[in-house]
């Protein structure tokens, strides 16, 4: 499987928090998923390591070791954190030569009660696109419907991406690299999904339902 296909498949699985049951799906560790979000809960955060250059990197939260070796691709479950400002930093494994002057290895994020964020590491060292960003999540209940969004972590693909529910229904359009697209509601259940390059009709890769 090509790197492009691998990343697309992995990202959509990450977006759906689905278990794809193959070697390309992201591992989910220590899942603590809040049932509801409100003023009396959270804040919540989780970390998604979507950079192959950071495989088995150490992750530090506010200067302390949070995860000694976070593999690629891995998504943690949600963890509670104190309201306020926090810093996440990835420390690459010894064999990965990273110049911190040319790439971003961390980010500072601020969360309040009832809020949730996903800290995403994506990009590549050789293209100087390695970066860490915080993406806001929406955990408010949506009744009997599911909620979906597409996160584009394909730093080496020069196009925006669309997520389609079937050949005729576009769910999310023009998602840029590490952009923050809106969530879309859809009926719970299995759905044929496609990730497409914006402006084209053929899928880059079909997504596991």
C-alpha positions as CSV (number, residue, x, y, z in Angstrom):
1,X,0.0,0.0,0.0
2,X,1.4,3.4,-0.9
3,X,2.1,6.0,1.8
4,X,-0.7,8.2,0.4
5,X,-3.3,5.4,0.6
6,X,-2.0,4.4,4.0
7,X,-2.4,7.9,5.4
8,X,-5.9,8.3,3.9
9,X,-7.2,5.0,5.3
10,X,-5.6,5.7,8.7
11,X,-7.0,9.2,8.9
12,X,-10.6,8.3,8.1
13,X,-10.4,5.4,10.6
14,X,-9.1,7.9,13.1
15,X,-11.9,10.3,12.3
16,X,-14.6,7.7,12.8
17,X,-12.8,6.2,15.9
18,X,-13.4,2.8,14.1
19,X,-11.6,-0.4,14.6
20,X,-10.6,-1.3,11.1
21,X,-9.1,-4.7,12.1
22,X,-6.0,-4.5,9.9
23,X,-2.4,-3.4,10.2
24,X,-3.2,0.1,8.7
25,X,-5.7,1.1,11.3
26,X,-4.6,3.3,14.2
27,X,-4.2,1.8,17.6
28,X,-6.3,3.3,20.3
29,X,-4.8,3.3,23.8
30,X,-6.4,3.8,27.2
31,X,-9.8,4.8,25.9
32,X,-11.7,7.1,28.2
33,X,-14.5,8.5,26.0
34,X,-16.8,11.0,27.7
35,X,-20.5,10.1,27.3
36,X,-21.6,13.7,27.3
37,X,-19.8,17.0,27.4
38,X,-21.0,19.9,29.5
39,X,-20.0,22.7,31.8
40,X,-19.5,20.2,34.6
41,X,-17.2,17.8,32.7
42,X,-13.8,17.9,31.2
43,X,-11.9,19.5,29.8
44,X,-10.9,16.6,27.6
45,X,-7.9,16.0,25.3
46,X,-6.5,13.2,23.3
47,X,-3.4,12.8,21.1
48,X,-3.1,11.5,17.6
49,X,0.3,10.6,16.3
50,X,-0.1,10.7,12.5
51,X,3.5,11.3,11.6
52,X,5.6,8.3,10.6
53,X,8.7,10.3,11.6
54,X,7.6,10.3,15.2
55,X,7.1,6.5,15.6
56,X,7.9,5.6,19.2
57,X,8.4,9.3,20.1
58,X,8.2,10.4,23.8
59,X,5.3,12.7,24.5
60,X,5.5,15.3,27.3
61,X,2.6,17.2,28.8
62,X,3.6,20.4,30.6
63,X,7.2,19.1,30.8
64,X,6.4,15.7,32.3
65,X,6.4,12.4,30.5
66,X,2.9,11.6,29.3
67,X,3.7,8.7,27.0
68,X,7.2,7.1,26.9
69,X,6.8,5.6,23.4
70,X,3.8,6.6,21.3
71,X,3.7,4.6,18.1
72,X,2.5,5.6,14.6
73,X,-0.3,5.6,13.9
74,X,-1.8,5.8,17.4
75,X,-4.8,7.7,18.9
76,X,-5.2,7.9,22.7
77,X,-8.5,7.8,24.4
78,X,-9.8,11.1,25.9
79,X,-8.1,12.1,29.1
80,X,-9.2,14.8,31.6
81,X,-7.0,17.8,32.1
82,X,-7.2,20.8,34.3
83,X,-8.7,23.9,32.7
84,X,-6.2,26.4,31.4
85,X,-3.1,26.4,29.1
86,X,-1.1,23.3,28.5
87,X,1.9,22.4,26.4
88,X,2.4,19.1,24.4
89,X,5.8,18.3,23.0
90,X,7.0,15.3,21.0
91,X,10.6,14.1,21.5
92,X,11.7,12.0,18.4
93,X,13.4,8.7,19.0
94,X,17.2,8.8,18.9
95,X,17.5,7.4,15.4
96,X,15.4,10.3,13.9
97,X,17.4,13.4,13.3
98,X,15.1,16.4,13.6
99,X,16.2,20.0,13.6
100,X,13.8,21.8,15.9
101,X,14.5,25.1,14.0
102,X,12.9,23.8,10.8
103,X,9.9,21.8,12.2
104,X,7.4,22.2,15.0
105,X,7.5,19.5,17.6
106,X,4.9,20.9,20.1
107,X,2.0,23.2,20.7
108,X,0.4,25.1,23.5
109,X,-3.4,24.7,23.8
110,X,-6.0,26.2,26.1
111,X,-9.2,24.4,27.2
112,X,-12.0,25.2,29.5
113,X,-14.8,23.2,31.3
114,X,-16.8,21.1,28.8
115,X,-14.3,21.6,26.0
116,X,-12.4,18.9,24.1
117,X,-9.4,19.0,21.8
118,X,-7.4,16.5,19.7
119,X,-3.6,17.2,19.5
120,X,-2.5,16.0,16.1
121,X,1.1,15.5,15.1
122,X,1.5,15.1,11.3
123,X,3.8,15.9,8.4
124,X,7.3,14.7,7.5
125,X,10.8,15.7,8.5
126,X,12.2,15.5,4.9
127,X,9.7,18.0,3.6
128,X,9.8,20.2,6.7
129,X,6.1,19.8,7.2
130,X,6.3,18.1,10.6
131,X,4.0,20.1,12.9
132,X,1.7,19.7,16.0
133,X,-1.7,21.4,16.2
134,X,-4.7,21.3,18.4
135,X,-8.1,20.7,16.7
136,X,-11.3,21.4,18.6
137,X,-13.8,18.6,19.0
138,X,-17.5,18.7,19.5
139,X,-18.7,16.2,22.0
140,X,-22.2,17.5,22.5
141,X,-24.8,14.7,22.0
142,X,-26.4,14.6,18.5
143,X,-29.5,12.6,19.4
144,X,-29.6,9.3,17.7
145,X,-27.2,10.3,15.0
146,X,-23.5,9.9,14.6
147,X,-21.0,12.7,14.0
148,X,-18.2,12.6,11.5
149,X,-15.4,14.8,10.2
150,X,-12.3,14.3,8.1
151,X,-8.8,15.3,9.2
152,X,-6.3,15.7,6.4
153,X,-2.8,14.8,7.6
154,X,-1.4,14.3,4.0
155,X,1.4,16.9,4.0
156,X,2.9,15.4,0.8
157,X,-0.3,15.6,-1.3
158,X,-0.9,19.0,-2.9
159,X,-4.6,19.0,-2.9
160,X,-7.6,19.5,-0.6
161,X,-9.8,16.4,0.2
162,X,-13.5,15.7,0.2
163,X,-15.4,13.0,2.2
164,X,-18.3,11.4,0.4
165,X,-21.0,9.2,1.9
166,X,-21.7,7.6,-1.4
167,X,-21.1,8.6,-5.0
168,X,-23.7,11.3,-4.7
169,X,-23.6,12.8,-1.2
170,X,-20.7,15.0,-0.1
171,X,-20.2,15.1,3.6
172,X,-17.2,17.4,3.9
173,X,-15.5,19.4,1.2
174,X,-12.1,21.1,0.6
175,X,-10.3,19.9,3.7
176,X,-6.8,21.4,3.8
177,X,-3.8,19.9,5.5
178,X,-4.5,19.9,9.2
179,X,-7.6,22.1,8.7
180,X,-10.5,22.2,11.1
181,X,-13.6,21.2,9.0
182,X,-17.1,21.2,10.5
183,X,-18.7,18.0,11.8
184,X,-21.5,16.4,9.9
185,X,-24.3,14.3,11.4
186,X,-25.5,11.1,9.7
187,X,-27.5,8.1,10.7
188,X,-25.7,5.6,12.8
189,X,-24.7,2.4,11.0
190,X,-22.3,1.2,8.3
191,X,-21.8,3.6,5.4
192,X,-19.8,3.4,2.1
193,X,-17.4,6.3,2.4
194,X,-14.9,7.7,-0.1
195,X,-12.1,10.2,0.2
196,X,-11.7,12.2,-3.0
197,X,-9.3,14.8,-4.3
198,X,-11.4,18.0,-4.5
199,X,-12.9,18.5,-8.0
200,X,-12.7,14.8,-9.0
201,X,-15.3,12.0,-9.0
202,X,-13.1,9.0,-8.5
203,X,-12.0,8.0,-4.9
204,X,-8.4,8.2,-3.9
205,X,-9.3,5.3,-1.6
206,X,-12.5,3.7,-0.4
207,X,-12.9,3.8,3.3
208,X,-13.7,0.8,5.5
209,X,-17.4,1.1,6.3
